[in-house]
Amino acid sequence: MTNRPMVSAILFLLASIAMPGIIQAQEPEFVRSVTTPFPSQSAVPGEPRDRVTGLVEPDKDLPKWESVLERIDAKRHAIAGRWTKTSQGLQVAAATGARLTLPFTPPAEYDLRMDFTRQSGVHSVGLFFTHGRGQAGFEIDAWGLHLGGIQNISGKSIRANATRQENLALLNGRKYTMTVEVRAKQVRALLDDRVVATHQTDGGDLSLPDLWALPNKQALGIGAWESDTLFHAIEVRSRNGAPIIFSKAPEQTASRPVKRIDSTSGDPAAMAPRPGAQPRPAEGKRVLLVIANYDFFYREYAEPKAEMERAGIKVTVAAGRKERCTPHAGSGEGADRGIVQPDIAIADARAADYDAILFSGGWGASAYQFAFNGRYETAPYNGDRAVKAAVNRLIGDFLAQDKYVCALCNAVSVLAWARVNGVSPLKGVRVCAPTREAAAGLYNGRRAQPSCRWHPEANGAILSPAGSIGRPGTAEDDVLVDGKIVTGEDDPSAREMGRRIVELLSR
């Protein structure tokens, strides 16, 4: 009689040898992405690699690593965010674009690495380096898409350049090591000693994204985007025998001093000038704030305006007509009904006179949708063709002059339906937008009331999940910057929008 248990065991053993991928349990993609080699980057000529693990083998003949961490002064070297030294290392609180410069000048060829643990948040951690005349960043878990790679290359971010690696999500609470190796004709980036990206370059095609801007083009640094992060170690070593020159403070350009901005504070008075303090961060800048004549959302007008004016920005209010503007009832307008008299009509505004433009939301902003071919049930939302054309001209002019174009809540639809050279400026751009209902009317020939997110989605924008930025579950800090486009999710994001514009114009 056949021993059935023994036969079954033998068959299982043979199957596990022949088909290991079927028998072995599969770990989740987000875990596998940071614990296994990256096949597309594994064949780097001349690199010593372990044939089993795929890890880059250490070179025992290299110079020793020199610690950078104890040379950092958290207050003097911080550019944005709240940085503190602890017994465990260098800690940064979650903040938009939190970054800090590293106090040394590297030789032409060097290695730079850091050990870190992201403790909260869902966004990227970055290591910023220089190469020749270029400056760039190596980031992991970037753009809300779990991307890794080097940016910018020839002006292209990780999303569009050849170093793009997908499914690189960091696990909060886990320790990682990021390394950048700079050579005369190449840059290589590694996560936990596994190669993520290799780029042949002399540095001439490298640039740092605006949102990570450092004091000058030869500064190195580290950063964490809206994530509490602990940096355990930061080290550098020379590869060509040239010395590493350490300094006590980061270099600052005389023409453009860097202001530290802590965007984590919830206190509106945090940015108010103190007696004897330095000049306000955006003193002398000008912003055009556009509201609707009928049904603008008061908080989305008043709160960013207050933040900008507190920082020294001159705010000019514009509307379709230079006539009083009435807000939505219950939008934070107060006992005086929140009536606003605009300073100018949109048709009289010129992009050359301002540093940025902000469209405040409310259903009334629908009156400025240039290319929308539907019709709303509330007549004022349909707007005036000449005013829509003036709005469209302004958006195109601001972008042509490389200035920031910003929108809150339903006003994101204004950017969605704008046309610059026949294309929506939001096409392919990452944006925030509200989940609340848009104004009722005819959409694609049918009566409907879709989400406000329908407008940017219909025009090719890449929508961030609702409430996903910074502190998940709340829209209070949900403001997204993609190039010169700045979008805010909802009225809870209004004050953060004002702070973000201040930060951008303070550079």
SULBEL-V498380 format. One record per backbone hydrogen bond with DSSP energy under -0.5 kcal/mol. CO is the residue of the C=O (numbers start at 0). NH is the residue of the N-H. Records with the same first field share a line. If there is no record, write none. Layout:
CO=NH + NH
//
This chain:
1=3
2=6
3=7
4=8
5=9
6=10
7=11
8=12
9=13
10=14
11=15
12=16
13=17
14=18
18=21 + 22
19=23
27=30 + 31
28=32
30=33
31=34 + 35
36=38
37=40
38=41
41=43
42=44
43=46
46=48
47=56
49=53
54=49
57=59
58=61
65=235
67=70
68=71
71=73
72=76
73=77
76=100
78=260
79=98
80=82
81=92
83=90
85=88
88=85 + 90
89=230
90=83
91=228
94=97 + 225
97=223
98=78 + 79
99=221
101=103 + 219
102=246
103=105
104=244
108=238 + 239
109=181
110=236
111=179
112=234
113=177
114=231 + 232
115=175
116=118 + 229
117=172
123=224
124=139
125=222
126=137
127=220
128=135
130=133
133=130
135=128
136=138 + 150
137=126
138=148
139=124
141=144 + 146
144=166
145=167
146=140 + 141
147=164
148=138
150=136
151=206
152=155
155=151 + 152
156=159 + 160
160=163
164=147
166=168
169=171
170=173
173=117
175=115
176=191
177=113
178=189
179=111 + 181
180=182 + 187
181=109
182=185
184=200
185=182
186=198
187=180
188=195 + 196
189=178
190=193
192=55
193=190
196=188
198=186 + 200
202=205
204=153
208=211
209=212
215=218
219=101
220=127
221=99
222=125
223=97 + 225
227=118 + 119
228=91 + 230
229=116 + 231
230=89
232=114
233=67 + 68
234=112
235=65
236=110
242=244
243=245
244=104
252=255
260=80 + 262
261=264
265=267
266=269
267=270
268=271
273=276
279=282
281=284
284=313
285=354 + 355
286=288 + 315
287=289 + 357
288=317
289=359
292=325
294=363
295=297 + 327
296=299 + 300
297=300 + 301
298=302 + 303
300=304
301=305
302=306
303=307
304=308
305=309
306=310
307=312
308=311
310=281
311=283
312=314
313=286 + 315
315=288
316=342 + 343
317=290
318=345
320=322
322=341
324=339
325=294 + 295
327=330
330=298
333=336
335=338
336=326
339=324 + 341
343=318
344=347
345=348
349=352
350=353
354=403
355=287
356=405
357=289 + 359
358=407
360=296
361=364
362=365
363=366
364=367
365=368
367=369
374=441
376=378
377=380
378=381
379=382
383=387
384=388
385=389
386=390
387=391
388=392
389=393
390=394
391=395
392=396
393=397
394=398
395=399
396=400
397=402
398=401
403=356 + 405
404=485
405=358
406=487
407=410
408=411
409=412
410=413 + 414
411=415
412=416
414=417 + 424
416=370
418=420
419=422
422=419
423=426
425=428
428=461
430=463
433=452
435=451
439=376
440=442 + 447
441=374
442=445
445=442
447=440
449=437
450=453
451=454 + 455
452=456
453=457
454=458
455=458 + 460
456=459
459=427
460=462
461=430
464=467
466=472 + 473
468=470
469=471
470=473
474=477
476=478
477=488
479=481 + 486
481=484
483=404 + 485
484=481
485=406
486=479
487=408
489=492
490=493
492=496
493=497
494=498
495=499
496=500
497=501
498=502
499=503
500=504
501=505
502=505
503=506
//
